[in-house]
C-alpha cells in the first residue's frame, strides 16, 4: 500500500509495524483471559453467545468461519508464492500446487491430532529458527554497514507513484498488515486440544505466539525498509530479503523451503479451530448434527473435509493470488475479537461479587474491545471496494443460514415431543408385494411379506400391466402354482407408467379401506459381479426414490442373492427373464 505513494514513503512501514505489534500484544493479553474463562473451547463464539445473546454469537461464528476459510486460502497461496519465488518456472502452476497443498493438510488432519502434530513440528521450529537467523544476520550486516550480497531491483524499476500519501492510504497499509493477527483466535477456539491444565497451557502458547509473531513482524519490516525492498508479483518480500542477505546459497533455499512449508501448514490452524468450532455450533443446533460427530481417528472428520473443499474452491476462484485474497482477510477475525472482548466485559461484570480481580480484567478486555472495534471499522472501510464487501455480505447470509438450521431443529423437536401424546390406537398395516414375474426371488419376497402380516387378507401382490389389458398367461399360471394363496391385484397402465398406478392404489387403501400404514415389499435380486448391476433395469430403486416421501408408506427391499441361490441343473430357455 505504501508503495503506491512511491519509495520515499516506505519509511512509514516501521511506525505502522510498531502499531501492529502493539495491537498483537493487546489482543493476545485479552485473549489469554478467554482461555481461562472458557476452558471448554468455543472461543469468541462461546463468549459472545453466552454473554451477548444468540445473534451476536452467530455473528461471531459466521465471522470465524469466513476467517478460517480465508486463513487456509491465503496461507497456502502465500506458501506457494514462496516456492515460485525460488523456482519461477512453477509460477503458472500455482493454483494446482495450492489445491494439492490443501489436500495434503486435509489428509494429515484426518489422520488424527497426534499424527498431524508430529508432521508439523519440525518445519515449525525450522521456520522460526531460520527467520530469526535471517533477522540477526541482517541486523549485524546493517550495523556493520555491509552491502547486500545480491542486488535487488533498482527503485526506478519498480512501482511508480500511483497515489499521494494520505491518512486513508496509511490506514489501508495498516489494515493490510493487520492480517498478521489472524490465527491468534484459534488458540481460544481449540483449548480442548491442549494437555491438562488446558487453560494454563493454552495461555502459555498464546504468549509465545504473540512474542514470536511480534518480533518476526518487526524484524522483517525493518530489514525490508533498510534494504529498500519493493513488492513485485513474482517474488515475495522474504525471498528478496534472504537473497540480499545470503545470496542464492543453500541457506536461502532453506529459508524459502521452511517459509513455504510453514505457510502451507499455517492452514493447520484452521483445520484445528474450524472443526471444533463447528462441533460446538452443531451441538447448539445451529449447524448440521454431522459436524458434531467424531470420526474413527477421534477428529471431526466432516468439519475437516468441509473446510478443505470450501477453501480449495476459494483458492481456485481467486486464482491463488494473495493480493486478491488479502482484502477479504481480517474483517471477520477482528469482528470476532471485538465481540469476544465485549462479551468478556459483561462476563466480568456478572462476576464482580465473586471475583476480586474483576475490575482489572474488565479493563483489559474493555481496552481490547475498543481497539479492535476501531480496527474493524478501519479495515471494513479501507478495504471495502477492494473485496471486503464480499465478507460484509457473506457474514449476514451465514447468520441467516444458522438461524434457519436452528429453527428446523426446533420444529423437529416439537413434532417428536411426547407431550400430550395418548396411547396410540391399533395399527392396521397392508403389505403389498410388487410382482413383475414369478421367480425364486419373488417367492422369497412373498414369504417375507407374509411374515409381516398380523391378520388374514392384509397381504396382496401387485402387478402393473403395461403391455395389454390382461396380464401374461405365463404370469397367471406361475402365480396360480406358486402364489401361496395370496391374491394378485393387476393394475393396468396404458401409458406405461409404473409409479402413478401404485401410488393411487396406496392412497385408496389408506383412505377407503381403513389401513393406517402400507408396507411395500420390492423383490430385488443381487448379481455377483459389480458390472452386472448396470445390466438390470433398477425398477426397485426407482420405486424407492419415487415413494420415499409419501406419508404412511414403508418401502422395504427384499434382496435375493444369486451367489447363494441353489441353481437347478436345467433352465427353460423359453422362460422370460425376471423383472
ROLO-875316 format. One line per 3 residues: their letters; for each residue x, y, z of C-alpha. Coordinates in nm, 3 decimals. Layout:
residues N
a) X,Y,Z | ... $
***
This chain:
residues 579
xxx) 0.000,0.000,0.000 | 0.278,0.243,0.087 | 0.447,0.167,-0.244 $
xxx) 0.153,0.333,-0.419 | 0.290,0.664,-0.291 | 0.645,0.586,-0.404 $
xxx) 0.957,0.454,-0.233 | 1.003,0.774,-0.036 | 0.706,0.681,0.183 $
xxx) 0.831,0.333,0.280 | 0.986,0.475,0.598 | 0.630,0.479,0.737 $
xxx) 0.634,0.099,0.741 | 0.819,0.092,1.075 | 0.570,0.309,1.271 $
xxx) 0.284,0.109,1.121 | 0.457,-0.218,1.210 | 0.508,-0.091,1.565 $
xxx) 0.133,-0.016,1.591 | 0.051,-0.366,1.466 | 0.295,-0.521,1.716 $
xxx) 0.124,-0.324,1.994 | -0.211,-0.448,1.866 | -0.079,-0.807,1.879 $
xxx) 0.017,-0.756,2.244 | -0.324,-0.610,2.333 | -0.521,-0.886,2.161 $
xxx) -0.303,-1.166,2.299 | -0.326,-1.029,2.654 | -0.701,-1.001,2.625 $
xxx) -0.745,-1.347,2.472 | -0.536,-1.508,2.747 | -0.834,-1.428,2.965 $
xxx) -1.067,-1.600,2.719 | -0.887,-1.933,2.758 | -0.904,-1.904,3.136 $
xxx) -1.270,-1.805,3.142 | -1.381,-2.063,2.879 | -1.157,-2.372,2.907 $
xxx) -1.418,-2.587,2.731 | -1.336,-2.420,2.398 | -1.553,-2.232,2.152 $
xxx) -1.353,-1.910,2.189 | -1.518,-1.598,2.055 | -1.835,-1.785,1.961 $
xxx) -1.890,-1.926,2.310 | -1.812,-1.594,2.479 | -2.040,-1.390,2.251 $
xxx) -2.330,-1.636,2.263 | -2.327,-1.673,2.640 | -2.281,-1.307,2.730 $
xxx) -2.428,-1.111,2.438 | -2.705,-1.339,2.309 | -2.786,-1.569,2.019 $
xxx) -2.749,-1.323,1.732 | -2.406,-1.184,1.837 | -2.293,-1.541,1.896 $
xxx) -2.391,-1.643,1.544 | -2.226,-1.330,1.402 | -1.905,-1.435,1.578 $
xxx) -1.944,-1.789,1.446 | -2.002,-1.673,1.089 | -1.708,-1.432,1.103 $
xxx) -1.483,-1.708,1.234 | -1.597,-1.941,0.959 | -1.505,-1.684,0.695 $
xxx) -1.172,-1.620,0.863 | -1.086,-1.990,0.887 | -1.159,-2.049,0.519 $
xxx) -0.956,-1.745,0.417 | -0.672,-1.846,0.652 | -0.637,-2.169,0.457 $
xxx) -0.660,-1.999,0.117 | -0.425,-1.709,0.198 | -0.170,-1.923,0.386 $
xxx) -0.149,-2.180,0.109 | -0.135,-1.915,-0.162 | 0.149,-1.742,0.026 $
xxx) 0.332,-2.072,0.071 | 0.307,-2.147,-0.298 | 0.433,-1.793,-0.368 $
xxx) 0.744,-1.873,-0.161 | 0.801,-2.180,-0.381 | 0.753,-1.991,-0.707 $
xxx) 0.986,-1.714,-0.583 | 1.269,-1.968,-0.561 | 1.160,-2.154,-0.874 $
xxx) 0.993,-1.905,-1.113 | 0.913,-2.177,-1.368 | 0.639,-2.302,-1.134 $
xxx) 0.457,-1.968,-1.126 | 0.195,-2.075,-1.384 | 0.110,-2.385,-1.177 $
xxx) 0.038,-2.204,-0.851 | -0.334,-2.299,-0.840 | -0.283,-2.678,-0.881 $
xxx) 0.004,-2.662,-0.631 | -0.222,-2.482,-0.385 | -0.502,-2.735,-0.419 $
xxx) -0.254,-3.020,-0.368 | -0.121,-2.847,-0.055 | -0.473,-2.812,0.089 $
xxx) -0.537,-3.179,0.013 | -0.216,-3.273,0.199 | -0.309,-3.074,0.511 $
xxx) -0.663,-3.217,0.498 | -0.538,-3.575,0.486 | -0.283,-3.509,0.760 $
xxx) -0.558,-3.381,0.990 | -0.787,-3.671,0.905 | -0.509,-3.896,1.034 $
xxx) -0.562,-3.750,1.381 | -0.437,-3.468,1.603 | -0.134,-3.654,1.740 $
xxx) -0.015,-3.765,1.398 | -0.062,-3.419,1.242 | 0.124,-3.254,1.533 $
xxx) 0.427,-3.477,1.470 | 0.418,-3.395,1.097 | 0.410,-3.019,1.160 $
xxx) 0.661,-2.996,1.448 | 0.991,-2.999,1.254 | 0.902,-2.740,0.987 $
xxx) 0.752,-2.512,1.254 | 1.073,-2.496,1.457 | 1.280,-2.486,1.138 $
xxx) 1.088,-2.184,1.015 | 1.117,-1.993,1.343 | 1.491,-2.056,1.377 $
xxx) 1.567,-1.976,1.010 | 1.371,-1.650,1.023 | 1.541,-1.542,1.345 $
xxx) 1.878,-1.630,1.187 | 1.787,-1.416,0.886 | 1.691,-1.122,1.108 $
xxx) 2.002,-1.150,1.328 | 2.241,-1.172,1.031 | 2.056,-0.890,0.857 $
xxx) 2.084,-0.667,1.165 | 2.454,-0.745,1.201 | 2.513,-0.656,0.835 $
xxx) 2.313,-0.335,0.890 | 2.521,-0.244,1.196 | 2.848,-0.308,1.013 $
xxx) 2.738,-0.123,0.701 | 2.777,-0.427,0.475 | 2.630,-0.402,0.127 $
xxx) 2.372,-0.656,0.002 | 2.522,-0.983,-0.118 | 2.292,-0.978,-0.421 $
xxx) 2.150,-0.657,-0.559 | 1.774,-0.603,-0.559 | 1.586,-0.429,-0.841 $
xxx) 1.659,-0.059,-0.860 | 1.396,0.172,-0.720 | 1.332,0.319,-1.063 $
xxx) 1.242,-0.025,-1.197 | 0.967,-0.095,-0.950 | 0.629,0.052,-0.863 $
xxx) 0.581,0.411,-0.982 | 0.386,0.663,-0.777 | 0.015,0.594,-0.824 $
xxx) -0.129,0.787,-0.531 | -0.020,1.065,-0.298 | 0.037,0.983,0.067 $
xxx) -0.272,1.040,0.276 | -0.427,0.925,0.602 | -0.652,0.691,0.405 $
xxx) -0.353,0.529,0.234 | -0.175,0.490,0.568 | -0.486,0.328,0.713 $
xxx) -0.504,0.093,0.412 | -0.143,-0.008,0.479 | -0.226,-0.062,0.847 $
xxx) -0.531,-0.276,0.764 | -0.323,-0.489,0.526 | -0.071,-0.553,0.799 $
xxx) -0.346,-0.647,1.044 | -0.383,-0.973,0.853 | -0.083,-1.085,1.060 $
xxx) -0.312,-1.122,1.363 | -0.533,-1.386,1.209 | -0.470,-1.715,1.383 $
xxx) -0.449,-1.580,1.737 | -0.815,-1.667,1.793 | -0.760,-2.034,1.706 $
xxx) -0.591,-2.096,2.042 | -0.906,-1.996,2.230 | -1.127,-2.194,1.991 $
xxx) -0.924,-2.513,2.040 | -0.844,-2.505,2.412 | -0.968,-2.863,2.450 $
xxx) -0.683,-2.987,2.227 | -0.424,-2.897,2.492 | -0.298,-3.121,2.770 $
xxx) -0.404,-3.056,3.128 | -0.409,-2.797,3.269 | -0.563,-2.680,2.945 $
xxx) -0.616,-2.315,3.038 | -0.259,-2.259,3.157 | -0.107,-2.438,2.858 $
xxx) -0.326,-2.250,2.610 | -0.242,-1.917,2.775 | 0.130,-2.002,2.758 $
xxx) 0.102,-2.083,2.387 | -0.084,-1.756,2.333 | 0.202,-1.562,2.498 $
xxx) 0.471,-1.741,2.295 | 0.271,-1.697,1.975 | 0.231,-1.323,2.031 $
xxx) 0.601,-1.279,2.117 | 0.725,-1.473,1.813 | 0.477,-1.306,1.580 $
xxx) 0.554,-0.955,1.702 | 0.933,-0.985,1.686 | 0.934,-1.154,1.345 $
xxx) 0.695,-0.890,1.210 | 0.909,-0.602,1.335 | 1.234,-0.765,1.223 $
xxx) 1.118,-0.843,0.869 | 0.965,-0.499,0.829 | 1.288,-0.331,0.945 $
xxx) 1.504,-0.531,0.703 | 1.261,-0.471,0.416 | 1.275,-0.098,0.488 $
xxx) 1.656,-0.095,0.522 | 1.713,-0.294,0.201 | 1.452,-0.087,0.012 $
xxx) 1.257,-0.399,-0.081 | 0.967,-0.330,-0.314 | 0.671,-0.559,-0.381 $
xxx) 0.681,-0.749,-0.710 | 0.428,-1.007,-0.824 | 0.684,-1.279,-0.898 $
xxx) 0.889,-1.272,-0.572 | 0.797,-1.239,-0.206 | 0.943,-0.987,0.037 $
xxx) 1.107,-1.260,0.249 | 1.272,-1.403,-0.063 | 1.415,-1.064,-0.154 $
xxx) 1.549,-1.009,0.200 | 1.706,-1.356,0.214 | 1.860,-1.313,-0.132 $
xxx) 2.010,-0.975,-0.039 | 2.141,-1.114,0.291 | 2.279,-1.454,0.190 $
xxx) 2.266,-1.468,-0.187 | 2.129,-1.773,-0.362 | 2.317,-2.023,-0.145 $
xxx) 2.184,-2.325,0.044 | 2.058,-2.115,0.335 | 1.848,-1.903,0.102 $
xxx) 1.677,-2.213,-0.032 | 1.640,-2.350,0.323 | 1.462,-2.029,0.426 $
xxx) 1.237,-2.048,0.122 | 1.161,-2.415,0.189 | 1.078,-2.359,0.556 $
xxx) 0.875,-2.049,0.467 | 0.676,-2.236,0.204 | 0.615,-2.535,0.431 $
xxx) 0.516,-2.329,0.736 | 0.284,-2.105,0.535 | 0.114,-2.409,0.388 $
xxx) 0.099,-2.572,0.729 | -0.035,-2.247,0.875 | -0.359,-2.371,0.725 $
xxx) -0.345,-2.629,1.004 | -0.453,-2.351,1.239 | -0.791,-2.350,1.066 $
xxx) -0.808,-2.729,1.049 | -0.767,-2.736,1.427 | -1.004,-2.450,1.502 $
xxx) -1.280,-2.480,1.242 | -1.392,-2.840,1.315 | -1.404,-2.777,1.690 $
xxx) -1.598,-2.454,1.648 | -1.834,-2.629,1.404 | -1.889,-2.908,1.657 $
xxx) -1.980,-2.655,1.928 | -2.225,-2.477,1.697 | -2.369,-2.809,1.581 $
xxx) -2.420,-2.915,1.942 | -2.609,-2.586,1.994 | -2.829,-2.668,1.694 $
xxx) -2.702,-2.401,1.452 | -2.517,-2.636,1.215 | -2.591,-2.988,1.084 $
xxx) -2.554,-3.253,1.355 | -2.300,-3.442,1.145 | -2.039,-3.175,1.222 $
xxx) -2.054,-3.267,1.592 | -1.956,-3.629,1.531 | -1.603,-3.757,1.595 $
xxx) -1.455,-3.988,1.332 | -1.267,-4.311,1.389 | -0.945,-4.112,1.445 $
xxx) -1.117,-3.903,1.714 | -1.119,-3.596,1.490 | -1.416,-3.407,1.348 $
xxx) -1.379,-3.558,1.003 | -1.683,-3.389,0.848 | -1.565,-3.044,0.952 $
xxx) -1.214,-3.111,0.820 | -1.347,-3.227,0.483 | -1.588,-2.932,0.457 $
xxx) -1.308,-2.682,0.526 | -1.078,-2.850,0.273 | -1.340,-2.840,-0.003 $
xxx) -1.458,-2.481,0.056 | -1.107,-2.336,0.091 | -0.998,-2.514,-0.229 $
xxx) -1.291,-2.356,-0.415 | -1.196,-2.012,-0.282 | -0.834,-2.062,-0.387 $
xxx) -0.943,-2.165,-0.737 | -1.192,-1.877,-0.766 | -0.924,-1.616,-0.687 $
xxx) -0.656,-1.795,-0.894 | -0.427,-1.836,-0.594 | -0.336,-1.465,-0.597 $
xxx) -0.265,-1.332,-0.248 | -0.323,-0.969,-0.345 | -0.683,-1.061,-0.435 $
xxx) -0.739,-1.265,-0.119 | -0.586,-1.024,0.133 | -0.864,-0.761,0.102 $
xxx) -1.113,-1.028,0.214 | -0.899,-1.107,0.512 | -0.902,-0.979,0.870 $
xxx) -1.252,-0.822,0.868 | -1.406,-1.135,1.014 | -1.139,-1.204,1.270 $
xxx) -1.136,-0.850,1.411 | -1.513,-0.860,1.433 | -1.483,-1.175,1.645 $
xxx) -1.210,-1.010,1.856 | -1.450,-0.725,1.929 | -1.747,-0.947,2.011 $
xxx) -1.542,-1.177,2.235 | -1.388,-0.899,2.436 | -1.719,-0.714,2.468 $
xxx) -1.871,-1.039,2.592 | -1.594,-1.079,2.848 | -1.661,-0.729,2.979 $
xxx) -2.015,-0.841,3.061 | -1.877,-1.168,3.196 | -1.654,-0.990,3.449 $
xxx) -1.937,-0.753,3.543 | -2.154,-1.054,3.624 | -1.874,-1.196,3.843 $
xxx) -1.789,-0.874,4.026 | -1.919,-1.012,4.357 | -1.730,-1.342,4.324 $
xxx) -1.401,-1.240,4.160 | -1.184,-0.977,4.336 | -0.983,-0.927,4.014 $
xxx) -1.288,-0.848,3.803 | -1.205,-0.478,3.763 | -0.855,-0.505,3.603 $
xxx) -0.973,-0.798,3.388 | -1.269,-0.597,3.269 | -1.044,-0.300,3.188 $
xxx) -0.808,-0.521,2.984 | -1.095,-0.665,2.782 | -1.264,-0.326,2.754 $
xxx) -0.947,-0.175,2.608 | -0.916,-0.467,2.369 | -1.279,-0.432,2.260 $
xxx) -1.243,-0.060,2.186 | -0.917,-0.103,1.996 | -1.033,-0.398,1.785 $
xxx) -1.368,-0.228,1.713 | -1.181,0.071,1.571 | -0.957,-0.160,1.368 $
xxx) -1.262,-0.348,1.236 | -1.411,-0.024,1.107 | -1.079,0.083,0.956 $
xxx) -1.039,-0.248,0.772 | -1.401,-0.258,0.655 | -1.388,0.099,0.520 $
xxx) -1.042,0.096,0.363 | -1.081,-0.250,0.210 | -1.449,-0.229,0.119 $
xxx) -1.413,-0.154,-0.251 | -1.122,-0.395,-0.297 | -1.309,-0.703,-0.176 $
xxx) -1.416,-0.657,0.185 | -1.774,-0.604,0.064 | -1.789,-0.978,-0.008 $
xxx) -1.727,-1.059,0.358 | -1.973,-0.790,0.470 | -2.241,-0.971,0.266 $
xxx) -2.137,-1.330,0.342 | -2.142,-1.295,0.722 | -2.511,-1.187,0.746 $
xxx) -2.607,-1.459,0.497 | -2.432,-1.721,0.710 | -2.609,-1.591,1.021 $
xxx) -2.946,-1.632,0.847 | -2.849,-1.987,0.747 | -2.751,-2.069,1.108 $
xxx) -3.082,-1.936,1.240 | -3.278,-2.130,0.978 | -3.099,-2.451,1.074 $
xxx) -3.179,-2.385,1.439 | -3.545,-2.326,1.355 | -3.552,-2.658,1.169 $
xxx) -3.418,-2.850,1.467 | -3.667,-2.675,1.697 | -3.953,-2.776,1.463 $
xxx) -3.830,-3.135,1.460 | -3.815,-3.141,1.840 | -4.170,-3.010,1.867 $
xxx) -4.301,-3.270,1.623 | -4.123,-3.553,1.807 | -4.219,-3.437,2.155 $
xxx) -4.419,-3.683,2.367 | -4.602,-3.403,2.544 | -4.978,-3.465,2.532 $
xxx) -4.942,-3.796,2.343 | -5.206,-4.057,2.433 | -5.176,-4.432,2.386 $
xxx) -5.166,-4.490,2.008 | -5.456,-4.685,1.852 | -5.402,-5.032,1.694 $
xxx) -5.219,-5.015,1.363 | -5.368,-5.177,1.052 | -5.089,-5.249,0.807 $
xxx) -5.144,-5.353,0.444 | -4.847,-5.540,0.295 | -4.804,-5.517,-0.082 $
xxx) -4.554,-5.723,-0.283 | -4.460,-5.582,-0.621 | -4.456,-5.867,-0.878 $
xxx) -4.306,-5.830,-1.224 | -4.274,-6.202,-1.294 | -4.274,-6.525,-1.097 $
xxx) -3.923,-6.634,-0.996 | -3.734,-6.758,-0.694 | -3.654,-6.414,-0.561 $
xxx) -4.022,-6.319,-0.582 | -4.124,-6.630,-0.385 | -3.880,-6.540,-0.108 $
xxx) -4.020,-6.186,-0.100 | -4.378,-6.321,-0.074 | -4.280,-6.538,0.222 $
xxx) -4.120,-6.232,0.385 | -4.437,-6.027,0.324 | -4.645,-6.299,0.492 $
xxx) -4.424,-6.274,0.799 | -4.518,-5.906,0.830 | -4.892,-5.975,0.827 $
xxx) -5.082,-5.992,1.156 | -5.423,-6.089,1.014 | -5.565,-6.266,0.711 $
xxx) -5.626,-6.061,0.398 | -5.365,-5.795,0.469 | -5.108,-5.927,0.220 $
xxx) -5.155,-5.867,-0.152 | -4.943,-5.899,-0.464 | -4.941,-5.609,-0.711 $
xxx) -4.863,-5.645,-1.080 | -4.856,-5.336,-1.304 | -4.954,-5.437,-1.656 $
xxx) -4.813,-5.207,-1.924 | -4.828,-5.435,-2.229 | -5.203,-5.503,-2.270 $
xxx) -5.535,-5.506,-2.088 | -5.464,-5.851,-1.944 | -5.153,-5.993,-1.774 $
xxx) -4.943,-6.254,-1.950 | -5.075,-6.615,-1.926 | -4.733,-6.732,-1.804 $
xxx) -4.755,-6.489,-1.512 | -5.102,-6.604,-1.413 | -5.006,-6.972,-1.444 $
xxx) -4.697,-6.920,-1.233 | -4.893,-6.729,-0.973 | -5.164,-6.996,-0.951 $
xxx) -4.890,-7.251,-0.882 | -4.654,-7.054,-0.654 | -4.859,-6.761,-0.522 $
xxx) -4.900,-6.911,-0.171 | -5.275,-6.826,-0.172 | -5.208,-6.451,-0.183 $
xxx) -5.441,-6.251,-0.411 | -5.280,-6.093,-0.718 | -5.405,-5.743,-0.799 $
xxx) -5.343,-5.630,-1.156 | -5.313,-5.253,-1.209 | -5.344,-5.153,-1.573 $
xxx) -5.123,-4.873,-1.702 | -5.197,-4.799,-2.070 | -4.941,-4.517,-2.073 $
xxx) -4.664,-4.743,-1.936 | -4.644,-4.555,-1.608 | -4.528,-4.756,-1.305 $
xxx) -4.537,-4.531,-1.001 | -4.866,-4.349,-1.059 | -5.099,-4.655,-1.061 $
xxx) -4.934,-4.795,-0.750 | -4.947,-4.458,-0.572 | -5.321,-4.426,-0.649 $
xxx) -5.385,-4.777,-0.519 | -5.200,-4.698,-0.195 | -5.398,-4.377,-0.147 $
xxx) -5.723,-4.564,-0.197 | -5.623,-4.833,0.056 | -5.539,-4.568,0.316 $
xxx) -5.848,-4.354,0.263 | -6.121,-4.610,0.187 | -6.015,-4.941,0.342 $
xxx) -5.917,-4.814,0.684 | -5.548,-4.904,0.675 | -5.311,-4.683,0.874 $
xxx) -4.994,-4.795,0.701 | -4.887,-4.960,0.378 | -4.566,-5.163,0.354 $
xxx) -4.439,-5.210,0.001 | -4.203,-5.508,-0.043 | -3.983,-5.482,-0.353 $
xxx) -3.818,-5.809,-0.466 | -3.467,-5.741,-0.594 | -3.203,-5.993,-0.696 $
xxx) -2.837,-5.909,-0.638 | -2.584,-6.009,-0.905 | -2.241,-6.149,-0.827 $
xxx) -2.026,-5.902,-1.025 | -2.038,-5.524,-0.991 | -2.060,-5.457,-1.366 $
xxx) -2.363,-5.687,-1.399 | -2.560,-5.435,-1.191 | -2.564,-5.198,-1.489 $
xxx) -2.742,-5.466,-1.698 | -3.052,-5.459,-1.476 | -3.343,-5.216,-1.508 $
xxx) -3.326,-5.090,-1.144 | -3.705,-5.083,-1.107 | -3.686,-5.131,-0.730 $
xxx) -3.451,-4.835,-0.694 | -3.688,-4.615,-0.893 | -3.985,-4.710,-0.673 $
xxx) -3.778,-4.635,-0.361 | -3.690,-4.292,-0.492 | -4.043,-4.206,-0.608 $
xxx) -4.219,-4.314,-0.285 | -3.958,-4.208,-0.029 | -4.156,-3.905,0.092 $
xxx) -4.509,-4.050,0.069 | -4.678,-4.041,0.412 | -4.770,-4.369,0.586 $
xxx) -4.578,-4.577,0.331 | -4.285,-4.802,0.422 | -4.068,-4.929,0.136 $
xxx) -3.869,-5.246,0.204 | -3.625,-5.409,-0.037 | -3.606,-5.788,-0.015 $
xxx) -3.269,-5.873,-0.170 | -3.222,-6.219,-0.324 | -2.851,-6.300,-0.368 $
xxx) -2.784,-6.502,-0.681 | -2.449,-6.621,-0.549 | -2.624,-6.806,-0.265 $
xxx) -2.905,-6.949,-0.480 | -2.940,-7.324,-0.538 | -2.924,-7.319,-0.920 $
xxx) -3.118,-7.606,-1.090 | -2.928,-7.818,-1.347 | -3.155,-7.726,-1.640 $
xxx) -3.328,-7.396,-1.712 | -3.612,-7.348,-1.957 | -3.469,-7.134,-2.235 $
xxx) -3.818,-7.004,-2.317 | -3.872,-6.869,-1.966 | -3.883,-6.489,-1.956 $
xxx) -3.610,-6.316,-1.753 | -3.717,-6.182,-1.411 | -3.832,-5.821,-1.383 $
***
